[in-house]
Amino acid sequence: MNDLSLVVTILRFGFLALMWIMVFAVVAAMRRDLVIGRKAKVGAPTARQARRHPELVEDAPPAKVQARQLVVTEGPLAGTTLELSGTPILLGRAQEATLVLEDDYASGRHARLFPQGTRWFIEDLGSTNGTFLGGNALTRALPVELGVPVRIGKTVIELRP
């Protein structure tokens, strides 16, 4: 009976040690996630910040040549051109979109291209498949330079002078 109680006590302490290891692992994962979230907020302003505080965006060096056209370079609408008039452009499959994308990988209201000062910014509107600027997925509104491809599903657009 004495050997059995010793084994049970060792198992209890082992179980207790495993529980504490799990608690520390969860706390470490939460700290790591919080640090990553904090780092993501530093840098370029979000679209909301850019609208409320235009001075945040105007500190960036202005583009030498301003964009005047939006050109579809790949996808079902390749060759389509839109003149940029200074008003935001909604991109997506919805009929109310400025540029209606005939693309199964595009959401109804997929992304928005908007002017801020002399520059144009692109922002993903919570789409399912994401919006890519120069091969990188958008996590916040970013400035679009001339000739840099913006991919929405199979459709690729560029700003041109």
C-alpha positions in Angstrom: 0.0 0.0 0.0 2.9 2.3 0.7 4.3 2.0 -2.8 1.0 2.7 -4.3 0.6 6.0 -2.4 4.1 7.0 -3.4 3.2 6.4 -7.1 0.0 8.4 -6.8 1.8 11.3 -5.1 4.4 11.4 -7.9 1.7 11.3 -10.5 -0.1 14.2 -8.8 3.1 16.3 -8.7 3.8 15.4 -12.3 0.2 16.5 -13.3 0.6 19.7 -11.3 3.9 20.5 -13.1 2.3 19.9 -16.5 -0.5 22.2 -15.6 1.9 25.0 -14.7 3.9 24.5 -17.9 0.6 24.9 -19.8 -0.3 28.1 -17.9 3.2 29.6 -18.7 2.9 28.6 -22.4 -0.5 30.3 -22.7 0.8 33.5 -21.0 3.8 33.5 -23.3 1.6 33.1 -26.4 -0.7 35.9 -25.2 2.3 38.2 -24.6 3.7 37.4 -28.0 0.4 38.2 -29.7 0.0 41.5 -27.9 3.5 42.6 -28.9 2.8 41.7 -32.5 -0.4 43.7 -32.4 1.4 46.7 -30.9 4.1 46.5 -33.6 1.5 46.4 -36.4 0.0 49.8 -35.3 3.3 51.6 -35.7 4.1 53.0 -39.2 1.8 54.3 -41.9 -1.5 55.8 -40.8 -4.7 53.8 -41.2 -7.3 55.1 -43.6 -9.3 56.6 -40.7 -6.3 58.3 -39.3 -5.4 59.7 -42.8 -8.9 61.1 -43.2 -9.1 62.7 -39.7 -5.5 64.0 -39.7 -4.3 64.8 -43.2 -1.0 66.2 -41.8 0.1 62.6 -41.1 0.0 61.8 -44.8 1.4 65.0 -46.1 4.7 64.4 -44.3 5.5 61.8 -47.0 7.4 63.0 -50.0 5.0 63.9 -52.8 5.0 61.9 -56.0 6.9 63.7 -58.8 4.2 62.7 -61.4 0.6 62.5 -60.3 -1.5 59.6 -61.2 -4.3 60.4 -63.8 -5.5 57.0 -64.8 -6.3 53.6 -63.3 -5.5 50.8 -65.8 -6.5 47.2 -65.5 -3.4 45.2 -66.7 -4.5 41.6 -66.0 -7.8 39.7 -65.6 -11.2 39.7 -67.3 -11.2 43.5 -67.7 -7.6 43.9 -69.0 -7.3 47.1 -71.0 -10.0 49.0 -69.1 -9.0 52.5 -68.1 -10.6 54.9 -65.6 -9.8 58.6 -65.4 -9.0 59.6 -61.8 -11.1 62.6 -60.7 -10.1 62.9 -57.1 -13.1 60.9 -55.7 -12.7 57.5 -54.1 -13.0 54.4 -56.3 -14.8 51.4 -54.9 -13.5 48.1 -56.4 -15.5 44.9 -56.2 -18.2 42.7 -57.7 -21.1 44.7 -56.4 -23.0 46.7 -59.0 -22.5 50.0 -57.0 -18.7 49.6 -57.3 -16.9 52.2 -59.5 -15.0 49.4 -61.1 -17.1 46.3 -61.2 -14.8 43.3 -61.2 -15.9 40.2 -63.0 -13.8 38.0 -60.8 -14.9 35.1 -58.6 -12.1 35.9 -56.1 -13.3 39.4 -55.5 -15.7 40.4 -52.8 -18.7 42.6 -53.4 -17.0 45.6 -51.7 -13.4 44.4 -51.9 -11.2 47.5 -51.8 -11.2 51.2 -52.0 -8.7 53.5 -53.7 -8.8 57.0 -52.4 -6.9 60.3 -52.8 -5.2 62.0 -49.9 -3.3 65.2 -50.8 -1.3 64.4 -54.0 -1.2 60.7 -53.4 -3.5 57.7 -53.8 -4.1 55.1 -51.1 -5.5 51.6 -51.3 -7.4 49.9 -48.4 -8.8 46.5 -48.2 -12.5 46.5 -47.0 -12.4 43.2 -45.1 -12.4 41.1 -48.3 -12.3 37.3 -48.1 -9.2 36.7 -50.3 -7.3 39.9 -49.6 -5.8 42.7 -51.6 -2.1 42.7 -52.6 0.0 45.8 -53.2 3.3 44.9 -55.0 2.9 41.2 -53.9 2.3 42.1 -50.2 -1.1 41.6 -48.5 -2.7 44.8 -47.2 -3.2 45.1 -43.5 -3.9 48.8 -43.5 -4.3 51.6 -46.0 -1.0 52.1 -47.9 0.1 54.6 -50.6 0.1 53.4 -54.2 3.0 54.5 -56.3 2.8 54.7 -60.1 3.2 51.4 -61.9 3.0 49.3 -58.7 0.6 46.4 -59.3 -2.5 46.0 -57.1 -3.9 42.5 -57.2 -7.5 41.6 -56.4 -8.1 38.0 -57.2 -7.1 37.5 -60.9 -7.4 41.3 -61.6 -4.3 43.5 -61.5 -4.6 47.3 -61.6 -2.0 50.1 -61.8 -1.9 53.8 -61.5 -0.6 55.6 -64.5 0.3 59.2 -65.3 
